[in-house]
Amino acid sequence: MVRPPGRHFPGVLVQGDPLHVLRGEVGEILAACGRDDLAGAGDTAGLLLSGLDELLAGYEAALTATGSGDRTEGRRPAGRHRGGRFPLRRPPSGPGRRARLG
């Protein structure tokens, strides 16, 4: 974690290897969507969400340990629902949509 000048809360530093893994998982989700493999996309999205939840938990623990408070107190992360997974919906159709996914 780093605290940039002028910011109240610190940020999370992501090194190249984990960033590459995150990018790869998003790429797998898009590829699965392009094949209409929503189950595969959902599985990969669930793994990605779990990894991000772990990162967020570590961030919140560090904030608490340093006395900075909980940055997410009272808020639920965007896109998350009670089941802990993103509901998958078919992407909107339209001209050029497949080209961007494939």
C-alpha positions in Angstrom: 0.0 0.0 0.0 1.1 3.5 -0.7 -0.4 6.9 0.2 0.0 9.4 -2.6 0.4 13.0 -1.6 -2.9 14.8 -1.2 -4.9 11.6 -0.7 -6.5 10.6 2.6 -6.6 6.9 1.9 -3.7 4.8 0.6 -3.7 3.0 -2.7 -2.8 -0.6 -3.6 0.4 -1.2 -5.5 0.0 -4.0 -8.0 3.2 -5.5 -9.4 3.5 -6.7 -12.9 3.0 -10.5 -12.3 -0.4 -10.1 -10.5 -1.5 -7.5 -13.0 -0.7 -9.9 -15.8 -2.7 -12.7 -14.1 -5.7 -10.3 -13.6 -5.5 -9.3 -17.3 -5.4 -13.0 -18.3 -8.5 -13.8 -16.3 -10.4 -10.9 -17.9 -9.2 -12.2 -21.3 -10.5 -15.7 -20.5 -13.9 -14.2 -19.5 -14.2 -12.3 -22.8 -13.1 -15.4 -24.8 -15.7 -17.6 -23.0 -18.4 -15.0 -23.7 -17.3 -14.9 -27.4 -17.9 -18.7 -27.5 -21.2 -18.3 -25.7 -19.7 -20.3 -22.8 -21.4 -18.5 -20.0 -20.6 -21.2 -17.5 -16.9 -20.9 -18.2 -17.1 -17.2 -18.1 -18.9 -17.4 -14.8 -16.4 -19.7 -13.3 -13.5 -17.5 -14.3 -15.4 -14.4 -13.1 -15.9 -16.1 -9.7 -12.2 -16.8 -9.4 -11.4 -13.2 -10.4 -13.9 -11.9 -7.8 -12.4 -14.1 -5.1 -9.0 -12.8 -5.8 -10.2 -9.2 -5.7 -12.1 -9.9 -2.5 -8.8 -11.1 -0.9 -7.0 -8.0 -2.1 -9.8 -5.8 -0.7 -9.8 -7.7 2.7 -6.0 -7.2 3.0 -6.4 -3.5 2.2 -9.2 -3.1 4.8 -7.1 -5.0 7.4 -4.1 -2.7 6.7 -6.4 0.4 7.1 -7.6 -0.9 10.4 -4.1 -1.8 11.6 -2.9 1.7 10.8 -5.9 3.4 12.3 -7.0 4.8 9.0 -10.5 3.4 9.3 -12.5 1.3 6.8 -12.7 2.9 3.3 -15.6 0.7 2.3 -17.6 0.9 5.6 -21.3 0.7 4.9 -20.9 0.1 1.2 -21.1 -3.1 -0.9 -18.7 -3.4 -3.8 -20.3 -2.5 -7.1 -21.7 -5.4 -9.1 -21.7 -7.8 -6.2 -24.9 -9.3 -4.9 -25.8 -11.5 -1.9 -24.6 -14.7 -3.7 -21.1 -13.4 -3.9 -21.0 -13.8 -7.7 -21.7 -11.6 -10.6 -25.0 -12.4 -12.4 -24.0 -13.2 -15.9 -26.2 -11.8 -18.7 -25.7 -12.2 -22.4 -24.0 -9.1 -23.8 -26.2 -6.8 -25.8 -26.2 -7.6 -29.5 -25.5 -5.1 -32.2 -23.3 -4.3 -35.1 -19.6 -5.0 -34.4 -20.3 -6.5 -30.9 -18.7 -9.8 -31.9 -15.7 -8.2 -33.3 -14.9 -6.5 -30.0 -15.4 -9.7 -28.0 -13.5 -12.0 -30.4 
